Amino acid sequence: MNVAAASMAVEGLLASVEAKRCESAFAKFWDAAVTTGNSISVEYDEPHTRKVSRRLDKFWVNDTTVTGRDHLRTMFFYASLDLITTALIDRYGSQTLPLLKSVTSLHSP
């Protein structure tokens, strides 16, 4: 594989990873995880949320409850995709990819 083709592959990978940062991609990931878990007899139990006493928190009405699925989406799925994206951009930044593409003119067949 030549350098220009590799740089195009990196751009495609970056676009693919960025496109997966959505609710529908997480839903597919979640369904696959549940299916795999069921096939090996592992079940997901929703963690219990701790209730805040009304005496301690006067804003208890505004408190939102985040499910375990939402927590995994934010803290694992999106965080992993962000880490991959950041690593690719750091390694192959906006200055590196055009330079790699221009090297193809030096490559003799």
URJOUR-V224091 format. One record per residue. RES is the residue in one small letter. PHI is phi in degrees with one decimal (999 if undefined). D_CENTER is the distance of its C-alpha to the mean C-alpha in whole Angstrom. Layout:
RES_PHI_D_CENTER, RES_PHI_D_CENTER
This chain:
m_999_28, n_-87.2_29, v_-65.9_27, a_-65.4_27, a_-65.8_25, a_-65.1_23, s_-67.7_22, m_-67.1_21, a_-65.8_19, v_-65.2_17, e_-62.1_17, g_-64.8_16, l_-63.5_13, l_-62.5_12, a_-64.3_12, s_-65.6_11, v_-66.5_7, e_-65.1_8, a_-71.0_9, k_-79.2_7, r_-86.0_6, c_-149.9_9, e_-66.2_11, s_-66.8_12, a_-67.6_9, f_-67.2_8, a_-61.1_12, k_-64.5_13, f_-61.2_10, w_-63.7_13, d_-62.4_16, a_-65.6_15, a_-66.5_15, v_-65.6_18, t_-62.7_20, t_-64.4_19, g_-62.0_20, n_-65.2_23, s_-68.8_24, i_-111.3_25, s_63.0_26, v_-117.0_23, e_-111.8_23, y_-94.1_20, d_-106.1_23, e_-64.8_22, p_-66.8_22, h_-77.3_25, t_-96.5_25, r_-86.7_28, k_-84.7_30, v_-93.9_31, s_-64.6_35, r_-64.7_36, r_-71.6_39, l_-87.6_36, d_-129.3_34, k_-76.0_36, f_-103.2_33, w_-61.6_32, v_-66.9_32, n_-84.9_29, d_-67.8_27, t_-103.2_24, t_-102.3_22, v_-102.2_19, t_-76.4_18, g_-62.6_17, r_-62.9_14, d_-64.2_13, h_-64.7_13, l_-65.5_11, r_-62.0_8, t_-77.1_9, m_-86.3_9, f_-114.6_7, f_-65.8_4, y_-66.3_4, a_-65.2_6, s_-66.0_4, l_-64.2_2, d_-64.5_5, l_-65.0_8, i_-63.1_7, t_-60.5_8, t_-62.8_11, a_-64.3_12, l_-66.3_13, i_-67.6_14, d_-64.3_16, r_-75.5_18, y_-122.0_18, g_-75.3_19, s_-67.6_21, q_-90.6_24, t_-77.2_24, l_-62.0_22, p_-61.6_26, l_-65.7_28, l_-64.7_26, k_-67.3_27, s_-73.1_31, v_-69.0_31, t_-61.2_32, s_-69.0_35, l_-84.1_36, h_-75.4_36, s_-100.9_39, p_-73.2_39
